[in-house]
Amino acid sequence: MTLTCGCLAAVLSVGVSVSASAQPYSARQSGDVVQLEDTPHQTVVSIVPSVGNQAIEMKVKGHNVFRWTYASVADFKAKPGMAGVPLLAPWADILDEQAFYANGRRYAFDMELGNVRGARPGHGFLTTVDQWQVTDLRADPRSAWVTSTLDVFRDPAWMQQFPFAHRITMTYRLQEGVLEVATAIENLSAEPMPVSIGFHPYVKLTDSTRDEWTISIPAKTHWLLAQTKLPTGETEPIERLFRDPQSAALKDYNLDDVFTDLVRDHGQGAAARDPDRPELSRVDGVGSQSVRDRAGQQRVFAEPSRGAATITPEALSRSRLHLLRAAGRHRQRSEPRAQRVI
């Protein structure tokens, strides 16, 4: 991906289908928590800007459809872990060394700073940072939303690891039972900036256990990974992993896998199934959640011990990052990438 100027945009949407009228919406903040409420759809979303600007709850009729294992927000803030919808930035997934390459140069991390960890650093270092600033919190007759920004260039330790000045802007919008997270990155540096961000939504079904779920992944290709979880370069047909990729019992799999060549036949009419989105559902089909990635790559993470699953649009080539150029005064946005949970 190469842009001629400074913005990258990504969209994550999470929705729950319920019948309701259109009004009213409200937006409020109390301490660390911002809440967006859609009263007709009985949906309340809670976001914590001071912990990576993460959405930690999406309650529908009192049931949280995001994974949450903490007794309180204070506990989460003290020791944040795998929950909600974290943003992975300034890179997503795993690098194959303690460095990355951009513009013909190798940028080595300063491991003594402590904000980048591991022999194969993963998911960046902004997932739980507390420097997000809420810039807009409102509701109107059609939706409720909150916009927050993170000026990555203001922290010397971040710039030491990733010397590309940029600003991240996120807007959570709740409308008709659907939560959409629009994310834009503005390159403020003088040279092209490497970008490979992702979301890591931990979604769950609230009326059944993991052993009752099936997973459907309409992709053609499964990438083989080394023990380090890095791609070996070899691929195989998806049927080698799943006898029936459209209906595989999740209890039989411990997944941390990459899939490509997504099926993209949207069909005709509103009732047609959208086959380019992997789907997670109960065996009996009562209630379902699904996600899709227009980028054409999909990573599925579903460990039996987690009781939840996450499907993220992360970069396939984990040691390579896309370039976002800042080459002029005019700003453009890339074609959005989307996930949707229904």
QUISUL-V814243 format. One line per field, one symbol per residue. phi: phi as a letter, one per 20 degrees, with the letter a starting at -180 (. if undefined). psi: psi as a letter, one per 20 degrees, with the letter a starting at -180 (. if undefined). burial: # if it has 9 or more other C-alpha atoms within 8 Angstrom, else .. Layout:
phi=???
psi=???
burial=???
This chain:
phi=.cdebecdccccccccebeaeecddbcbccmeddcdcdfgelccddcdgfcmlefdbceclndeedfbddfbffffffbfbfamcfedaebdmdeebeabcblmcddefefffnedcnfcgcmmbdfcfddfdfdbbbbcfdacbcdccceffedgffffecfcfbcdcccecdblmddddeccddedeecgdfcbeadcfedbeedaegfeedcccfcdcdeedfffmefenecbffffedgcfebdfffecddbcdcclffcefmdnfeffeeecgcdbfgenenbcbcccffncbddcbegfembcccceeffefecdfddedcqefdcdfffdccbdd
psi=ppqibjpppqppqpqpoqprairrqqprpocipppppnghjlppppqnhimjkpphqnpokippjqpojqhrhggghhmqborcnqpoqjqqbpqjrlrrpqkjqpopqniihiipqqhnpqjbjjhjqjjpppiporqaihrqqppqqonhiiohhghhhnloprppppoppppljpppoppqpoojrirppppmrrqmpoqqpijrrhiiqqppnmrhppppqrhijqpiiqrqqhihgpgniinpohijqnpmqpqalqpkoiaqqhippoijoqpprqhjjopqqqqqoiijqppponqhihjrqpoqmrpgnijpqqpoqnlrhqpqqrpqqqqpp.
burial=..##############......######....############################...#####......###..#..####################....#.#......#...###########.#.#..###..############....####..############.#############..##############...##.##############....##....###......#..####.##.########..#.......##########....######...########..#########..##.#######....##...######
